[in-house]
Amino acid sequence: MEKYELEELRDRVRCAAVLEQAGFAIDLKESTRKAVKYRRDNDIIIVIHEGRGWFDPLSDAKGDVFSLVEHLDGVTFVEVLDHVASLVGFIAQEPTWARPAREVGLSASIPERWVKRRKPWPGSMTWRYLHDERCIPEPIIRAAIRLDLLREGPRGSMWAVHRDSKGAVTGWEERGPEWRGFSTGGAKILFCFGPPQALRLCVTEAAIDAMSLGALEIERSDSLYLSTAGGWSPASASAIRTLAARPGALLIAATDNNSQGDKYADRLKEVASAAACGFERLRPNEVDWNAELKAEVGRGGDIKGK
């Protein structure tokens, strides 16, 4: 097959078609317009670049529609071509979004967009979302605001910042009653809640889980509560490796209590081994730390934070 024929075939078949035929389904709750998550049992694939690209958030695997077939089926390239060609004309299911596409002023930089947003205040929509719906104690919310970690997002949502090693804003997690995603044009690195010098590094999958674990542990002074925003980007992995390399560091895999959380924990264990630092797996009884916090509050637990 000539190169131009390969390019034409690649353009005519989207990754979504391969995944749907392979038994994957869209996880709409965990998807954004720019990154659609597909699940099949314990397998996860994220489709990007308007369906032309993909990556496995729990490994380094990524590529185009051809490499996706090879990744899923382990077949030769000739068999890959036959399989992709058989999907020409197949129309995969499209996600049905609950709200229209956002009009984002992309002329402004990520840091500029962050600075323009107000910090939450007692009684604000974001404050009520965190406190009333997510059961985050008031002292934890105040501590996160003091650290300049939170902003008021649209329609009562929360923005939780990710920063690089120099403290520059690279993006933010977006969570709200009707919305979840990551900042358009932003980069996932780490959300960091707690003393920067702390050596007990608790890695969770979401900023709300990081704050929830901080609340359950009464915001231990020796602990830094981190979030990767549900992904394993090269930048996040690099930032974790840098923190784990500090003398006396203890890496805690405080990921979700499910198969995906276990896969994240295995990767964190590999990081700890490479850095020659301590490692522990801290597993919530519920599916995640926010659910654990809510359950504790429901049992009448005295969760106040500091």
C-alpha positions in Angstrom: 0.0 0.0 0.0 1.4 3.4 -1.0 2.0 6.1 1.6 -0.8 8.3 0.2 -3.2 5.3 0.5 -2.2 4.8 4.2 -2.8 8.5 4.9 -6.2 8.3 3.2 -7.2 5.2 5.2 -6.0 6.8 8.4 -8.2 9.9 7.7 -11.3 7.8 6.9 -11.3 5.7 10.1 -11.5 7.2 13.5 -10.2 5.6 16.7 -13.8 5.6 18.1 -14.8 3.1 15.4 -12.1 0.7 16.4 -13.0 0.9 20.1 -16.8 0.6 19.6 -16.2 -2.5 17.4 -13.9 -3.9 20.1 -16.6 -3.6 22.8 -15.6 -0.3 24.4 -18.2 2.2 25.6 -17.9 5.9 26.2 -17.6 7.0 29.8 -19.3 10.4 29.4 -18.9 11.4 33.0 -15.1 11.2 32.7 -14.9 12.7 29.2 -14.4 16.1 27.7 -14.8 17.3 24.2 -11.1 17.1 23.6 -10.5 13.8 25.4 -13.2 11.1 25.3 -12.7 8.2 27.7 -13.6 4.7 26.5 -13.9 1.7 28.9 -14.0 -2.1 28.4 -14.0 -3.8 31.8 -10.7 -2.7 33.2 -9.3 -1.4 30.0 -9.2 2.4 29.4 -8.4 4.3 26.2 -8.6 8.1 25.8 -9.3 9.4 22.3 -7.9 12.8 21.4 -7.2 15.0 18.3 -10.8 14.8 17.1 -10.7 11.0 17.0 -7.4 10.7 15.2 -5.2 9.9 18.2 -5.4 7.9 21.4 -3.4 7.1 24.6 -3.6 4.6 27.4 -3.7 6.7 30.7 -2.2 3.7 32.6 0.8 3.1 30.3 2.9 4.9 27.8 1.0 3.4 24.8 -0.4 6.0 22.3 -0.6 6.7 18.6 -3.0 6.7 15.6 -5.7 4.3 14.5 -3.2 1.8 13.2 -1.3 1.5 16.4 -4.6 1.3 18.3 -5.6 -1.9 16.5 -2.1 -3.3 17.0 -2.3 -2.4 20.8 -5.7 -4.0 21.2 -5.3 -7.1 19.1 -1.5 -7.7 19.0 -1.6 -8.5 15.2 0.7 -7.9 12.3 0.6 -4.6 10.4 -1.0 -6.4 7.4 -3.8 -7.6 9.6 -4.0 -4.1 11.1 -4.6 -2.6 7.6 -7.2 -5.2 6.8 -9.1 -4.5 10.1 -9.0 -0.7 9.6 -10.0 -1.0 6.0 -13.1 -3.0 7.1 -14.2 -0.1 9.2 -14.3 2.5 6.4 -17.8 4.0 6.4 -18.5 2.8 10.0 -20.1 5.7 12.0 -19.3 5.4 15.7 -21.5 6.7 18.4 -20.9 10.4 19.3 -20.9 11.6 22.9 -24.1 13.5 23.9 -22.9 16.5 25.8 -25.1 17.9 28.6 -24.2 21.5 27.8 -23.0 23.5 24.7 -19.4 24.0 23.9 -17.7 26.7 25.9 -16.6 29.8 24.3 -13.2 30.3 25.8 -11.1 33.4 25.3 -8.0 31.6 24.2 -6.3 34.9 23.4 -5.6 35.0 27.1 -3.0 32.8 28.5 -3.6 30.1 31.1 -2.2 32.2 34.0 -4.2 35.2 32.8 -7.4 33.3 32.7 -6.7 32.0 36.2 -5.9 35.4 37.7 -9.2 36.9 36.3 -11.3 34.4 38.3 -12.3 35.2 41.9 -11.3 33.1 44.9 -14.2 31.4 46.6 -15.7 33.1 49.6 -18.1 31.9 52.4 -21.5 31.5 50.8 -20.3 31.6 47.2 -21.5 29.0 44.7 -18.1 27.2 44.7 -17.9 27.4 48.5 -21.4 25.8 48.8 -20.5 23.1 46.2 -17.3 22.1 48.1 -18.8 22.4 51.6 -22.4 21.3 51.1 -22.2 18.8 48.3 -18.7 17.5 48.7 -18.5 17.8 52.6 -15.1 19.5 52.5 -14.8 21.1 56.0 -14.5 24.9 56.1 -10.9 24.9 57.5 -9.8 22.8 54.6 -11.4 25.1 52.1 -9.9 28.2 53.8 -6.4 26.5 53.8 -6.7 25.8 50.1 -7.7 29.4 49.4 -4.8 30.7 51.5 -2.5 28.5 49.3 -4.1 30.1 46.2 -5.3 26.7 45.0 -9.0 27.5 44.2 -11.0 29.7 41.9 -14.7 30.2 41.2 -15.6 28.5 38.0 -18.7 29.0 35.9 -22.1 27.8 37.2 -20.9 26.9 40.7 -18.0 24.8 39.6 -14.6 24.7 41.2 -11.2 25.3 39.6 -8.3 23.6 41.4 -4.9 24.7 40.1 -2.0 22.7 38.7 1.4 24.3 38.8 4.9 23.4 37.5 8.1 23.2 39.6 8.5 27.0 39.4 5.0 27.7 40.7 3.6 28.8 37.3 0.0 28.0 36.6 -0.3 25.3 33.9 -4.0 24.5 34.1 -6.8 23.5 36.5 -9.2 20.7 37.3 -12.8 21.7 36.8 -15.5 20.1 39.0 -19.0 21.1 39.6 -22.6 19.9 40.0 -23.0 19.5 36.2 -19.5 19.5 34.9 -16.0 18.0 35.1 -13.0 18.4 33.0 -9.6 20.1 32.7 -8.9 23.6 31.5 -8.9 24.1 27.7 -5.3 24.5 26.6 -3.9 23.6 30.0 -1.4 21.0 31.0 -1.9 18.4 33.8 1.1 18.4 36.2 0.1 18.3 40.0 -2.4 19.9 42.3 -0.5 20.3 45.6 -2.3 20.8 49.0 -0.2 21.1 52.1 3.4 22.1 53.1 5.7 22.1 50.0 8.5 20.7 52.1 6.5 17.7 53.4 8.1 14.3 52.7 4.9 12.2 53.0 3.5 12.4 49.5 -0.1 11.3 49.1 -1.0 10.9 45.5 -4.7 10.9 44.6 -6.6 11.0 41.4 -8.5 14.3 41.9 -8.1 17.6 43.8 -11.3 17.0 45.7 -9.9 13.6 46.8 -6.7 15.3 47.9 -8.6 17.8 50.0 -10.9 15.0 51.3 -7.9 12.9 52.5 -6.4 16.0 54.1 -9.7 16.5 56.0 -9.8 12.8 57.1 -6.2 13.0 58.3 -6.8 16.4 59.9 -4.3 17.9 57.4 -1.1 16.3 58.8 1.8 18.7 58.8 4.1 16.1 57.4 2.0 15.4 54.3 1.6 16.9 50.9 -1.7 15.9 49.3 -1.4 15.6 45.5 -3.7 15.1 42.5 -2.8 14.0 39.0 -6.3 14.9 37.7 -7.0 11.3 36.8 -4.2 10.9 34.3 -0.6 9.8 34.1 0.9 12.5 31.9 4.7 12.6 31.4 4.8 15.9 33.2 2.9 14.5 36.2 5.2 11.5 36.3 8.2 13.7 36.1 7.0 16.0 38.9 6.2 12.9 41.2 9.7 11.5 40.5 11.3 14.8 41.5 9.4 14.9 44.8 10.1 11.2 45.5 13.8 11.8 44.9 14.1 14.0 48.0 15.9 12.4 50.9 13.5 10.8 53.4 10.5 10.9 51.0 7.6 8.4 51.5 5.4 8.0 48.4 1.8 7.1 49.3 -0.5 5.7 46.6 -3.8 7.1 47.8 -5.6 6.2 44.6 -9.1 5.0 44.2 -10.4 1.7 45.5 -10.9 0.0 42.1 -8.9 -1.6 39.4 -7.9 1.7 37.8 -6.7 2.9 41.2 -4.6 -0.3 41.6 -3.0 0.3 38.3 -2.1 3.8 39.3 -0.7 2.4 42.6 1.5 0.0 40.7 3.0 2.8 38.6 3.6 4.8 41.8 5.3 1.8 43.3 7.7 1.7 40.3 8.5 5.4 40.8 9.2 4.8 44.5 11.5 1.8 43.6 13.4 3.8 41.0 13.8 6.7 43.5 14.8 4.4 46.4 12.2 6.0 48.6 9.5 4.5 50.9 6.2 3.4 49.5 2.7 2.6 50.9 -0.7 1.9 49.4 -3.4 3.8 51.2 -6.8 2.5 50.1 -10.2 4.1 51.0 -13.0 1.8 52.2 -15.3 3.6 49.7 -14.5 4.0 46.0 -12.5 7.3 46.6 -11.6 9.7 49.4 -14.4 12.1 48.9 -16.9 9.2 49.2 -15.0 8.1 52.3 -15.3 11.6 53.7 -19.0 11.7 53.0 -19.5 8.3 54.6 -17.6 9.5 57.7 -19.7 12.7 57.9 -22.8 10.5 57.5 -21.7 8.4 60.5 -21.4 11.5 62.6 -17.6 11.7 62.4 -16.1 14.9 63.7 -14.4 16.1 60.5 -13.3 19.7 61.1 -9.8 20.0 59.8 -7.5 22.4 61.6 
